[in-house]
Amino acid sequence: MTASSVLPGPASHAAALDLGGRTALVTGAAGGIGRACALRLAAAGAKVRAVDRDAAGLEALAEQATGLSGTVEPHVLDLTDLDAAEHAAAGTDVLVNNAGIQLVRPIEEFPPEAFHTVLTVMLEAPFRLIRGALPHMYGQGWGRIVNVSSVHGLRASAYKAAYVAAKHGLEGLSKTAALEGAPHGVTSNCVNPAYVRTPLVERQIADQAKAHGIPEERVVSEVLLQDSALKRLIEPEEVAEAVAYLCGPHASFVTGTSLVLDGGWTAH
């Protein structure tokens, strides 16, 4: 076998993302990163199952997707219903595990029921979604799993016990799926942004101010961006482009890894 028979030519390097005929499922799709991912994949031609608890947000997303080459299909679902989550993933070619919740509290004040809910939505639900998607992916010899992790999948922060635990667990789940999926043409990766300009982050500011005992206006500069070399929030569309890259032909050899978009946070 010659090198030319296995390496892509120039045209392959220039190929745009084309997901025509593919079905993608995006969780947490009603806003923030999930909305941006759903729109990006629909723009690439995918039929997107947009999953969220927020019915109104999903309807607005579907309207926003009008005119794109693909479609957005609203799917109202609470991911704590794990059986329903697994069922929803059947027949999926591209799975984007994005949904997340956050609570900022010291461990000794962290409500156990909240810890359980965070782990259910952000770790157990992705497991069940992957479990539901893999038979179809394996059957066709192709699939893309993208887990929207966080810099907190690689680093810890105080007062975020549940979120950090869930993201660290998601990293391990993603790597395991990569090892098992490789013989079947299925890749699994994480995307690891730092703080993104989303409603989830905006809701954290008051909690962080209380936890650290500082005014809200100081939270972004002194807490959220303290460890980032780039002193700005990431836009959801930037994260969506990283997700799209991992679904495209250029990333067929990328699996079991974490694509870090942290503004230099982990360079310390």
BALOBA-1460 file (C-alpha; in Angstrom, 3 decimals):
// residues 268
<rec num="1" residu="m" x="0.000" y="0.000" z="0.000"/>
<rec num="2" residu="t" x="1.400" y="3.360" z="-0.998"/>
<rec num="3" residu="a" x="1.204" y="6.555" z="1.023"/>
<rec num="4" residu="s" x="-1.038" y="8.124" z="-1.618"/>
<rec num="5" residu="s" x="-3.615" y="5.378" z="-1.137"/>
<rec num="6" residu="v" x="-4.159" y="6.144" z="2.543"/>
<rec num="7" residu="l" x="-3.504" y="9.869" z="2.891"/>
<rec num="8" residu="p" x="-6.215" y="12.362" z="1.888"/>
<rec num="9" residu="g" x="-5.494" y="14.583" z="-1.064"/>
<rec num="10" residu="p" x="-5.745" y="18.371" z="-1.186"/>
<rec num="11" residu="a" x="-9.476" y="18.280" z="-1.935"/>
<rec num="12" residu="s" x="-10.118" y="16.363" z="1.284"/>
<rec num="13" residu="h" x="-8.351" y="19.005" z="3.328"/>
<rec num="14" residu="a" x="-10.582" y="21.685" z="1.870"/>
<rec num="15" residu="a" x="-13.833" y="19.737" z="2.260"/>
<rec num="16" residu="a" x="-16.623" y="21.508" z="4.111"/>
<rec num="17" residu="l" x="-18.580" y="19.698" z="6.798"/>
<rec num="18" residu="d" x="-21.408" y="17.819" z="5.096"/>
<rec num="19" residu="l" x="-23.811" y="15.956" z="7.370"/>
<rec num="20" residu="g" x="-26.539" y="15.541" z="4.783"/>
<rec num="21" residu="g" x="-28.467" y="12.355" z="5.513"/>
<rec num="22" residu="r" x="-27.126" y="12.181" z="9.073"/>
<rec num="23" residu="t" x="-29.170" y="12.453" z="12.259"/>
<rec num="24" residu="a" x="-27.638" y="14.389" z="15.132"/>
<rec num="25" residu="l" x="-28.867" y="14.641" z="18.704"/>
<rec num="26" residu="v" x="-27.900" y="17.645" z="20.835"/>
<rec num="27" residu="t" x="-28.839" y="17.876" z="24.507"/>
<rec num="28" residu="g" x="-29.357" y="21.169" z="26.280"/>
<rec num="29" residu="a" x="-30.243" y="22.565" z="22.865"/>
<rec num="30" residu="a" x="-32.623" y="25.358" z="23.867"/>
<rec num="31" residu="g" x="-29.854" y="27.836" z="24.667"/>
<rec num="32" residu="g" x="-26.164" y="28.599" z="24.936"/>
<rec num="33" residu="i" x="-23.701" y="26.065" z="23.572"/>
<rec num="34" residu="g" x="-26.423" y="23.560" z="22.725"/>
<rec num="35" residu="r" x="-28.337" y="26.031" z="20.588"/>
<rec num="36" residu="a" x="-25.154" y="27.013" z="18.741"/>
<rec num="37" residu="c" x="-24.274" y="23.349" z="18.141"/>
<rec num="38" residu="a" x="-27.755" y="22.498" z="16.878"/>
<rec num="39" residu="l" x="-27.685" y="25.392" z="14.415"/>
<rec num="40" residu="r" x="-24.156" y="24.568" z="13.248"/>
<rec num="41" residu="l" x="-24.961" y="20.918" z="12.593"/>
<rec num="42" residu="a" x="-28.223" y="21.814" z="10.869"/>
<rec num="43" residu="a" x="-26.293" y="24.263" z="8.688"/>
<rec num="44" residu="a" x="-24.124" y="21.299" z="7.677"/>
<rec num="45" residu="g" x="-27.230" y="19.426" z="6.545"/>
<rec num="46" residu="a" x="-27.979" y="17.261" z="9.565"/>
<rec num="47" residu="k" x="-31.428" y="16.415" z="10.841"/>
<rec num="48" residu="v" x="-30.978" y="17.603" z="14.422"/>
<rec num="49" residu="r" x="-32.965" y="16.206" z="17.334"/>
<rec num="50" residu="a" x="-32.852" y="19.139" z="19.729"/>
<rec num="51" residu="v" x="-33.345" y="17.863" z="23.286"/>
<rec num="52" residu="d" x="-34.164" y="20.098" z="26.248"/>
<rec num="53" residu="r" x="-36.724" y="20.626" z="29.021"/>
<rec num="54" residu="d" x="-37.486" y="24.106" z="27.675"/>
<rec num="55" residu="a" x="-40.267" y="23.669" z="25.112"/>
<rec num="56" residu="a" x="-40.477" y="27.379" z="24.268"/>
<rec num="57" residu="g" x="-36.725" y="27.599" z="23.776"/>
<rec num="58" residu="l" x="-36.785" y="24.604" z="21.451"/>
<rec num="59" residu="e" x="-39.589" y="26.112" z="19.369"/>
<rec num="60" residu="a" x="-37.604" y="29.336" z="19.028"/>
<rec num="61" residu="l" x="-34.566" y="27.310" z="17.984"/>
<rec num="62" residu="a" x="-36.561" y="25.456" z="15.318"/>
<rec num="63" residu="e" x="-37.777" y="28.779" z="13.913"/>
<rec num="64" residu="q" x="-34.233" y="30.136" z="13.885"/>
<rec num="65" residu="a" x="-33.118" y="27.083" z="11.888"/>
<rec num="66" residu="t" x="-35.615" y="27.765" z="9.103"/>
<rec num="67" residu="g" x="-33.774" y="28.042" z="5.797"/>
<rec num="68" residu="l" x="-30.754" y="25.985" z="6.815"/>
<rec num="69" residu="s" x="-29.843" y="22.982" z="4.687"/>
<rec num="70" residu="g" x="-30.721" y="20.663" z="7.565"/>
<rec num="71" residu="t" x="-33.570" y="20.687" z="10.059"/>
<rec num="72" residu="v" x="-34.103" y="21.059" z="13.797"/>
<rec num="73" residu="e" x="-36.687" y="18.806" z="15.401"/>
<rec num="74" residu="p" x="-37.678" y="19.838" z="18.968"/>
<rec num="75" residu="h" x="-37.717" y="16.993" z="21.479"/>
<rec num="76" residu="v" x="-38.856" y="17.997" z="24.966"/>
<rec num="77" residu="l" x="-37.157" y="15.707" z="27.466"/>
<rec num="78" residu="d" x="-35.987" y="15.810" z="31.070"/>
<rec num="79" residu="l" x="-32.674" y="13.947" z="31.130"/>
<rec num="80" residu="t" x="-33.337" y="12.669" z="34.629"/>
<rec num="81" residu="d" x="-35.710" y="10.269" z="32.840"/>
<rec num="82" residu="l" x="-32.828" y="8.001" z="31.908"/>
<rec num="83" residu="d" x="-34.863" y="5.375" z="30.056"/>
<rec num="84" residu="a" x="-36.392" y="8.073" z="27.857"/>
<rec num="85" residu="a" x="-32.951" y="9.541" z="27.217"/>
<rec num="86" residu="e" x="-31.576" y="6.224" z="26.035"/>
<rec num="87" residu="h" x="-34.601" y="5.660" z="23.814"/>
<rec num="88" residu="a" x="-34.246" y="9.145" z="22.278"/>
<rec num="89" residu="a" x="-30.695" y="8.374" z="21.123"/>
<rec num="90" residu="a" x="-31.669" y="5.357" z="19.001"/>
<rec num="91" residu="g" x="-30.762" y="5.827" z="15.345"/>
<rec num="92" residu="t" x="-28.405" y="8.722" z="16.027"/>
<rec num="93" residu="d" x="-25.315" y="9.228" z="13.845"/>
<rec num="94" residu="v" x="-23.894" y="12.204" z="15.771"/>
<rec num="95" residu="l" x="-24.399" y="12.596" z="19.514"/>
<rec num="96" residu="v" x="-23.529" y="15.836" z="21.302"/>
<rec num="97" residu="n" x="-23.796" y="15.514" z="25.083"/>
<rec num="98" residu="n" x="-24.026" y="19.127" z="26.147"/>
<rec num="99" residu="a" x="-26.702" y="19.580" z="28.820"/>
<rec num="100" residu="g" x="-25.416" y="20.895" z="32.113"/>
<rec num="101" residu="i" x="-26.519" y="22.386" z="35.398"/>
<rec num="102" residu="q" x="-24.526" y="24.139" z="38.075"/>
<rec num="103" residu="l" x="-24.680" y="24.875" z="41.768"/>
<rec num="104" residu="v" x="-21.904" y="26.726" z="43.594"/>
<rec num="105" residu="r" x="-21.626" y="25.774" z="47.275"/>
<rec num="106" residu="p" x="-18.935" y="24.614" z="49.702"/>
<rec num="107" residu="i" x="-18.950" y="20.834" z="50.073"/>
<rec num="108" residu="e" x="-20.229" y="20.963" z="53.646"/>
<rec num="109" residu="e" x="-23.209" y="23.024" z="52.472"/>
<rec num="110" residu="f" x="-23.801" y="21.190" z="49.192"/>
<rec num="111" residu="p" x="-27.285" y="19.578" z="49.186"/>
<rec num="112" residu="p" x="-26.903" y="15.825" z="48.558"/>
<rec num="113" residu="e" x="-29.997" y="15.791" z="46.380"/>
<rec num="114" residu="a" x="-28.490" y="18.514" z="44.170"/>
<rec num="115" residu="f" x="-25.243" y="16.553" z="43.885"/>
<rec num="116" residu="h" x="-27.258" y="13.528" z="42.767"/>
<rec num="117" residu="t" x="-29.178" y="15.533" z="40.171"/>
<rec num="118" residu="v" x="-26.036" y="17.074" z="38.676"/>
<rec num="119" residu="l" x="-24.384" y="13.668" z="38.343"/>
<rec num="120" residu="t" x="-27.569" y="12.216" z="36.830"/>
<rec num="121" residu="v" x="-27.933" y="14.900" z="34.159"/>
<rec num="122" residu="m" x="-24.248" y="15.371" z="33.360"/>
<rec num="123" residu="l" x="-22.790" y="11.871" z="33.654"/>
<rec num="124" residu="e" x="-25.395" y="9.147" z="33.889"/>
<rec num="125" residu="a" x="-27.582" y="10.616" z="31.141"/>
<rec num="126" residu="p" x="-24.622" y="10.852" z="28.708"/>
<rec num="127" residu="f" x="-23.859" y="7.200" z="29.467"/>
<rec num="128" residu="r" x="-27.434" y="6.232" z="28.661"/>
<rec num="129" residu="l" x="-27.483" y="8.376" z="25.517"/>
<rec num="130" residu="i" x="-24.240" y="6.811" z="24.289"/>
<rec num="131" residu="r" x="-25.621" y="3.373" z="25.136"/>
<rec num="132" residu="g" x="-28.720" y="4.127" z="23.077"/>
<rec num="133" residu="a" x="-26.803" y="5.516" z="20.103"/>
<rec num="134" residu="l" x="-24.042" y="2.924" z="19.742"/>
<rec num="135" residu="p" x="-26.008" y="0.006" z="18.209"/>
<rec num="136" residu="h" x="-26.937" y="2.122" z="15.188"/>
<rec num="137" residu="m" x="-23.464" y="3.637" z="14.928"/>
<rec num="138" residu="y" x="-21.811" y="0.222" z="15.153"/>
<rec num="139" residu="g" x="-24.244" y="-1.212" z="12.619"/>
<rec num="140" residu="q" x="-23.298" y="1.324" z="9.956"/>
<rec num="141" residu="g" x="-19.604" y="1.510" z="10.855"/>
<rec num="142" residu="w" x="-19.654" y="5.261" z="11.514"/>
<rec num="143" residu="g" x="-20.508" y="7.560" z="14.381"/>
<rec num="144" residu="r" x="-19.411" y="10.706" z="16.168"/>
<rec num="145" residu="i" x="-19.762" y="11.266" z="19.914"/>
<rec num="146" residu="v" x="-18.834" y="14.720" z="21.175"/>
<rec num="147" residu="n" x="-19.060" y="15.355" z="24.896"/>
<rec num="148" residu="v" x="-19.112" y="19.003" z="25.871"/>
<rec num="149" residu="s" x="-16.914" y="18.830" z="28.929"/>
<rec num="150" residu="s" x="-15.155" y="21.831" z="30.423"/>
<rec num="151" residu="v" x="-11.826" y="23.049" z="31.648"/>
<rec num="152" residu="h" x="-13.317" y="21.648" z="34.876"/>
<rec num="153" residu="g" x="-12.971" y="18.194" z="33.361"/>
<rec num="154" residu="l" x="-9.216" y="18.786" z="33.598"/>
<rec num="155" residu="r" x="-8.937" y="21.160" z="36.555"/>
<rec num="156" residu="a" x="-10.897" y="21.634" z="39.756"/>
<rec num="157" residu="s" x="-12.346" y="24.791" z="41.242"/>
<rec num="158" residu="a" x="-13.562" y="25.323" z="44.768"/>
<rec num="159" residu="y" x="-17.296" y="25.203" z="45.509"/>
<rec num="160" residu="k" x="-18.174" y="23.125" z="42.425"/>
<rec num="161" residu="a" x="-17.971" y="19.585" z="43.781"/>
<rec num="162" residu="a" x="-20.799" y="18.136" z="41.691"/>
<rec num="163" residu="y" x="-19.923" y="19.890" z="38.430"/>
<rec num="164" residu="v" x="-16.222" y="19.028" z="38.655"/>
<rec num="165" residu="a" x="-16.974" y="15.425" z="39.598"/>
<rec num="166" residu="a" x="-19.407" y="15.073" z="36.693"/>
<rec num="167" residu="k" x="-17.017" y="16.574" z="34.138"/>
<rec num="168" residu="h" x="-14.098" y="14.436" z="35.326"/>
<rec num="169" residu="g" x="-16.356" y="11.392" z="35.010"/>
<rec num="170" residu="l" x="-17.452" y="12.460" z="31.528"/>
<rec num="171" residu="e" x="-13.809" y="12.574" z="30.450"/>
<rec num="172" residu="g" x="-13.356" y="8.951" z="31.495"/>
<rec num="173" residu="l" x="-16.618" y="7.853" z="29.887"/>
<rec num="174" residu="s" x="-15.608" y="9.559" z="26.644"/>
<rec num="175" residu="k" x="-12.242" y="7.812" z="26.559"/>
<rec num="176" residu="t" x="-13.825" y="4.434" z="27.245"/>
<rec num="177" residu="a" x="-16.310" y="4.977" z="24.413"/>
<rec num="178" residu="a" x="-13.401" y="5.890" z="22.135"/>
<rec num="179" residu="l" x="-11.542" y="2.663" z="22.872"/>
<rec num="180" residu="e" x="-14.623" y="0.507" z="22.399"/>
<rec num="181" residu="g" x="-15.851" y="2.413" z="19.347"/>
<rec num="182" residu="a" x="-12.606" y="2.532" z="17.375"/>
<rec num="183" residu="p" x="-13.036" y="-0.876" z="15.691"/>
<rec num="184" residu="h" x="-16.529" y="0.195" z="14.598"/>
<rec num="185" residu="g" x="-15.669" y="3.551" z="13.019"/>
<rec num="186" residu="v" x="-16.996" y="5.543" z="15.984"/>
<rec num="187" residu="t" x="-14.985" y="8.374" z="17.518"/>
<rec num="188" residu="s" x="-15.566" y="9.884" z="20.953"/>
<rec num="189" residu="n" x="-14.017" y="13.122" z="22.158"/>
<rec num="190" residu="c" x="-14.493" y="15.940" z="24.625"/>
<rec num="191" residu="v" x="-14.554" y="19.650" z="23.947"/>
<rec num="192" residu="n" x="-13.284" y="21.589" z="26.944"/>
<rec num="193" residu="p" x="-14.154" y="25.280" z="27.002"/>
<rec num="194" residu="a" x="-13.458" y="27.671" z="29.827"/>
<rec num="195" residu="y" x="-16.251" y="30.096" z="30.702"/>
<rec num="196" residu="v" x="-18.688" y="30.567" z="27.823"/>
<rec num="197" residu="r" x="-21.111" y="33.453" z="27.450"/>
<rec num="198" residu="t" x="-24.231" y="31.442" z="28.318"/>
<rec num="199" residu="p" x="-27.183" y="31.747" z="30.719"/>
<rec num="200" residu="l" x="-25.555" y="29.020" z="32.857"/>
<rec num="201" residu="v" x="-22.479" y="31.188" z="33.405"/>
<rec num="202" residu="e" x="-24.540" y="34.318" z="33.951"/>
<rec num="203" residu="r" x="-26.507" y="32.555" z="36.680"/>
<rec num="204" residu="q" x="-23.241" y="31.566" z="38.378"/>
<rec num="205" residu="i" x="-22.150" y="35.134" z="38.996"/>
<rec num="206" residu="a" x="-24.443" y="35.738" z="41.975"/>
<rec num="207" residu="d" x="-23.567" y="32.346" z="43.477"/>
<rec num="208" residu="q" x="-19.853" y="33.000" z="43.023"/>
<rec num="209" residu="a" x="-20.155" y="36.444" z="44.567"/>
<rec num="210" residu="k" x="-21.788" y="34.949" z="47.643"/>
<rec num="211" residu="a" x="-19.329" y="32.051" z="47.889"/>
<rec num="212" residu="h" x="-16.260" y="34.285" z="47.579"/>
<rec num="213" residu="g" x="-17.676" y="37.240" z="49.470"/>
<rec num="214" residu="i" x="-17.094" y="39.797" z="46.705"/>
<rec num="215" residu="p" x="-19.389" y="42.031" z="44.617"/>
<rec num="216" residu="e" x="-20.861" y="40.528" z="41.452"/>
<rec num="217" residu="e" x="-19.002" y="42.984" z="39.192"/>
<rec num="218" residu="r" x="-15.684" y="41.533" z="40.402"/>
<rec num="219" residu="v" x="-16.633" y="37.906" z="39.760"/>
<rec num="220" residu="v" x="-15.855" y="37.836" z="36.026"/>
<rec num="221" residu="s" x="-12.398" y="39.406" z="36.288"/>
<rec num="222" residu="e" x="-11.269" y="37.997" z="39.641"/>
<rec num="223" residu="v" x="-12.881" y="34.541" z="39.631"/>
<rec num="224" residu="l" x="-14.071" y="33.409" z="36.210"/>
<rec num="225" residu="l" x="-11.102" y="34.738" z="34.236"/>
<rec num="226" residu="q" x="-8.451" y="34.652" z="36.932"/>
<rec num="227" residu="d" x="-6.605" y="31.648" z="35.450"/>
<rec num="228" residu="s" x="-7.240" y="32.463" z="31.789"/>
<rec num="229" residu="a" x="-4.494" y="34.139" z="29.766"/>
<rec num="230" residu="l" x="-7.165" y="35.465" z="27.392"/>
<rec num="231" residu="k" x="-9.361" y="37.785" z="29.417"/>
<rec num="232" residu="r" x="-12.713" y="37.266" z="27.761"/>
<rec num="233" residu="l" x="-15.586" y="34.802" z="27.743"/>
<rec num="234" residu="i" x="-15.815" y="32.335" z="24.874"/>
<rec num="235" residu="e" x="-18.770" y="32.688" z="22.525"/>
<rec num="236" residu="p" x="-21.065" y="29.648" z="22.075"/>
<rec num="237" residu="e" x="-20.428" y="29.683" z="18.329"/>
<rec num="238" residu="e" x="-16.704" y="29.125" z="18.924"/>
<rec num="239" residu="v" x="-17.483" y="25.968" z="20.867"/>
<rec num="240" residu="a" x="-19.913" y="24.851" z="18.152"/>
<rec num="241" residu="e" x="-17.150" y="25.117" z="15.547"/>
<rec num="242" residu="a" x="-14.944" y="22.822" z="17.643"/>
<rec num="243" residu="v" x="-17.807" y="20.339" z="17.865"/>
<rec num="244" residu="a" x="-18.311" y="20.556" z="14.111"/>
<rec num="245" residu="y" x="-14.610" y="19.938" z="13.496"/>
<rec num="246" residu="l" x="-14.770" y="16.687" z="15.457"/>
<rec num="247" residu="c" x="-17.687" y="15.540" z="13.291"/>
<rec num="248" residu="g" x="-15.920" y="16.276" z="10.028"/>
<rec num="249" residu="p" x="-13.602" y="14.325" z="7.717"/>
<rec num="250" residu="h" x="-10.502" y="16.112" z="8.980"/>
<rec num="251" residu="a" x="-10.951" y="14.604" z="12.452"/>
<rec num="252" residu="s" x="-11.426" y="10.942" z="11.537"/>
<rec num="253" residu="f" x="-8.213" y="10.017" z="13.398"/>
<rec num="254" residu="v" x="-9.045" y="12.139" z="16.455"/>
<rec num="255" residu="t" x="-10.551" y="10.050" z="19.242"/>
<rec num="256" residu="g" x="-10.236" y="9.571" z="22.969"/>
<rec num="257" residu="t" x="-8.929" y="13.069" z="23.516"/>
<rec num="258" residu="s" x="-9.959" y="16.485" z="24.800"/>
<rec num="259" residu="l" x="-10.024" y="19.553" z="22.553"/>
<rec num="260" residu="v" x="-9.220" y="22.349" z="24.991"/>
<rec num="261" residu="l" x="-10.598" y="25.868" z="24.432"/>
<rec num="262" residu="d" x="-9.518" y="27.406" z="27.702"/>
<rec num="263" residu="g" x="-7.685" y="30.620" z="26.789"/>
<rec num="264" residu="g" x="-4.486" y="29.271" z="28.291"/>
<rec num="265" residu="w" x="-5.986" y="28.198" z="31.641"/>
<rec num="266" residu="t" x="-4.298" y="24.774" z="31.679"/>
<rec num="267" residu="a" x="-0.974" y="26.246" z="30.506"/>
<rec num="268" residu="h" x="-0.262" y="27.218" z="34.110"/>
